[in-house]
Amino acid sequence: MVLCSRMSHDGRKQSSYIGYTNVNHLEIAIGFVASHVDGGLFVLHDKDQGIVIAAVILYEDDLLIIADEGLIGQIKNQTKKRVRMHDLGSVSLYLAMHIEWNREHHTNNIHQHSYIRMMLGKFRMHESRPVTTPMATKLDKRMPDEEACDRTLYQTLIGYFRYAMTTARTAITYAIGLFNQFNYDLRNEHMITSTPVFRYLNGTKDWRLHFGGALRGVLGGALGGDGEGTLGYYVDLDYGGCPDDYKLTSRLVITFG
């Protein structure tokens, strides 16, 4: 069984730096390894099986522990010896992500219902008519005689979309990839084309990522192997895929289980 526990530092202005320094030293001391990709991620491996059995995520003054129940208790006790912290119990909301656990059936649902509702309300799209696909497959660059749209508003909009995409709504990844190509040379059509993304999110705001069974894949119990829970990553480079300047574009598919 995999559980998450959330802890918080003492709230001082410098607590994030102090907390990171202490947690970094502590986690490495008790066997955790700092990630080379994300400085706030620490993982603990089972040396015999070579798999990840625990993970600690540090974001500003929040510490998230992911492990089996017994191991979480050990990590908490070791951490509290070095860092002044408050135990907030099992996590249910983290960085605008709702995390719903069913310990009886060993399942986990992750969704962003509240975040998407907030975003729809902010851009006055909460009453938009839902659609089944996020957007068209092509955008054209702005011609010299065309009027440009508000760059700040456009980039703010993409920022909201991107956070939803990287957390739980991966279906809009392709749309965000197209939008990102026009961050600095915008036409009104680019802003209008964002409407179907809002309408898609409005119709699917209750969708969630569901992890079932023993959740071995969440901690990497089966990652790197050939069994259930294996993570697959496929990339295709499309040379000359951009019709405007013939730059290469890439597409990817990630499979899990």
C-alpha positions in Angstrom: 0.0 0.0 0.0 1.2 3.5 -0.8 0.4 6.4 1.4 1.1 10.1 1.3 1.8 12.3 4.3 2.2 16.0 4.3 4.4 18.1 6.7 5.0 21.8 7.0 7.9 23.9 8.3 7.6 26.6 10.9 6.6 29.5 8.6 9.7 31.7 9.0 10.8 33.7 5.9 14.0 31.7 5.6 12.3 28.4 6.5 12.3 27.2 2.9 16.1 27.5 2.5 16.7 26.1 6.0 14.3 23.3 5.5 15.7 22.3 2.2 19.3 22.3 3.5 18.4 20.2 6.5 16.1 17.8 4.6 18.7 17.4 1.9 21.4 16.4 4.4 19.0 14.2 6.4 17.5 12.3 3.5 20.9 11.6 2.0 22.1 10.5 5.5 19.4 7.9 5.9 19.7 6.5 2.4 17.8 8.8 0.1 19.3 10.0 -3.2 18.6 13.5 -4.5 17.2 13.6 -8.0 19.4 15.1 -10.7 16.3 16.3 -12.6 14.4 17.9 -9.8 16.2 19.4 -6.8 13.2 19.0 -4.5 12.8 15.2 -5.1 14.5 12.5 -3.0 14.1 8.8 -3.5 14.9 5.7 -1.5 15.8 2.5 -3.2 15.6 -1.1 -2.0 19.2 -2.2 -2.6 18.2 -5.9 -3.0 15.4 -5.4 -5.5 16.7 -2.2 -7.1 13.3 -0.5 -6.9 12.1 2.8 -5.5 10.3 2.2 -2.1 9.9 5.8 -0.9 9.9 9.3 -2.2 10.1 12.7 -0.5 9.0 15.9 -2.3 10.0 19.3 -1.0 8.2 22.3 -2.3 8.9 25.6 -0.5 7.8 24.9 3.1 5.8 21.7 2.3 7.2 18.2 2.6 5.4 15.3 0.9 6.3 11.7 1.9 5.2 8.8 -0.4 5.8 5.3 1.0 4.2 2.4 2.8 2.6 3.2 6.1 5.3 1.8 8.3 8.1 3.4 6.3 6.3 6.8 6.4 6.5 6.6 10.2 10.2 5.9 10.2 10.9 8.8 7.8 8.8 11.2 9.9 10.6 10.3 13.1 14.0 10.7 11.5 13.1 14.0 9.9 11.6 15.5 13.0 14.9 15.0 14.8 16.6 17.5 12.5 13.8 19.8 11.3 11.0 21.6 13.2 7.9 20.4 11.4 4.1 20.0 11.8 2.5 16.7 10.7 -0.6 17.5 8.6 -1.6 13.9 8.2 -2.6 12.1 4.9 -2.5 14.5 2.0 -5.8 15.4 0.2 -4.9 18.6 -1.6 -1.4 19.5 -2.8 -0.5 22.3 -5.3 -4.1 22.5 -6.5 -4.2 18.7 -6.9 -7.0 16.8 -5.2 -5.7 13.4 -4.0 -8.4 10.9 -3.1 -7.3 7.6 -1.4 -9.3 4.4 -1.0 -7.1 2.4 1.3 -9.6 -0.6 1.4 -9.2 -1.1 -2.4 -5.7 0.4 -2.7 -6.8 3.0 -5.3 -5.9 6.6 -5.8 -7.6 9.3 -7.9 -5.9 12.6 -8.8 -7.9 15.4 -10.3 -8.0 19.3 -10.6 -11.7 19.9 -10.4 -11.4 23.1 -8.2 -8.5 24.5 -10.2 -10.3 24.1 -13.6 -13.5 25.7 -12.2 -11.4 28.6 -10.9 -9.7 29.0 -14.3 -13.1 28.8 -16.2 -14.5 31.5 -13.9 -11.5 33.7 -14.3 -11.8 33.8 -18.0 -15.6 33.8 -18.0 -15.9 30.4 -19.7 -17.7 28.5 -16.9 -21.0 28.5 -19.0 -19.3 27.5 -22.2 -20.7 24.6 -24.2 -18.5 21.4 -23.8 -16.8 19.8 -26.8 -15.1 16.4 -27.2 -11.7 17.5 -28.5 -9.5 20.4 -27.3 -8.7 22.2 -30.6 -7.9 22.1 -34.3 -4.7 20.6 -35.5 -3.1 23.6 -37.1 -2.4 27.3 -36.3 -0.9 29.8 -38.8 1.6 32.6 -37.9 0.6 36.2 -38.0 0.9 38.1 -41.3 2.6 41.5 -41.3 -0.6 43.4 -42.0 -2.6 41.6 -39.3 -3.3 43.1 -35.9 -1.6 41.4 -33.0 -3.6 40.3 -29.9 -2.7 41.0 -26.2 0.5 39.1 -25.5 0.3 39.3 -21.7 -3.2 37.9 -21.7 -2.3 35.2 -24.1 0.8 34.1 -22.1 -1.2 34.2 -18.9 -3.8 31.9 -20.5 -1.2 29.5 -21.6 0.3 29.4 -18.1 -3.0 28.3 -16.7 -3.4 25.6 -19.4 0.2 24.4 -18.9 -0.3 23.8 -15.1 -3.4 21.7 -15.8 -1.5 19.8 -18.5 1.5 18.9 -16.4 -0.5 17.8 -13.4 -3.6 15.8 -14.5 -4.9 16.9 -17.9 -2.4 15.5 -20.3 -5.0 15.4 -23.1 -4.4 19.1 -23.9 -0.6 18.6 -24.3 -0.8 18.8 -28.1 -2.8 22.0 -28.0 -0.3 23.7 -25.6 2.5 22.7 -27.8 0.9 24.6 -30.7 0.1 27.6 -28.6 3.7 27.8 -27.3 5.0 28.3 -30.9 3.2 31.7 -31.0 4.1 33.2 -27.7 5.6 36.3 -29.2 4.0 36.7 -32.6 0.3 36.6 -32.0 -2.8 37.1 -34.0 -6.4 37.3 -32.8 -7.1 33.8 -34.2 -4.6 32.3 -31.7 -6.7 33.8 -28.8 -9.9 32.6 -30.4 -8.5 29.1 -30.8 -8.1 28.8 -27.1 -11.8 28.7 -26.7 -12.2 25.0 -27.6 -9.6 24.1 -24.9 -11.8 25.9 -22.3 -14.9 24.1 -23.6 -13.1 20.8 -23.5 -12.0 21.3 -19.9 -15.5 22.5 -18.9 -16.9 19.3 -20.2 -14.3 17.1 -18.6 -13.5 19.0 -15.4 -14.6 16.0 -13.3 -12.2 13.6 -15.1 -9.4 12.2 -13.0 -6.3 10.0 -13.2 -7.1 6.6 -11.5 -4.4 4.4 -10.1 -5.6 0.9 -9.1 -4.5 -2.3 -7.4 -1.3 -2.1 -5.3 -0.2 1.1 -7.0 3.3 -0.4 -7.5 3.9 1.8 -10.5 3.5 5.0 -8.6 6.7 4.3 -6.7 8.4 2.6 -9.5 7.8 -0.9 -8.2 7.5 -2.2 -11.7 9.2 0.6 -13.6 12.0 -0.5 -15.8 10.7 -4.1 -16.0 8.5 -5.9 -18.5 5.5 -6.5 -16.2 2.4 -4.6 -15.2 3.1 -0.9 -14.5 6.0 -0.5 -17.0 6.5 3.1 -18.2 6.9 3.5 -22.0 8.1 6.7 -23.8 8.0 7.1 -27.6 9.1 10.2 -29.5 8.7 11.0 -33.2 10.5 13.9 -34.8 8.6 15.3 -37.7 11.2 17.1 -39.9 9.6 20.1 -41.5 6.5 19.6 -39.6 5.9 23.4 -39.1 4.2 24.6 -42.3 5.3 28.2 -41.7 9.1 27.9 -41.5 9.6 24.1 -41.9 11.2 23.7 -38.5 11.0 20.2 -37.0 8.3 19.4 -34.5 8.1 16.4 -32.1 5.3 14.2 -30.9 5.4 11.8 -28.0 3.3 9.1 -26.5 3.8 7.9 -22.9 2.2 4.6 -21.9 1.8 3.3 -18.3 0.7 -0.2 -17.6 
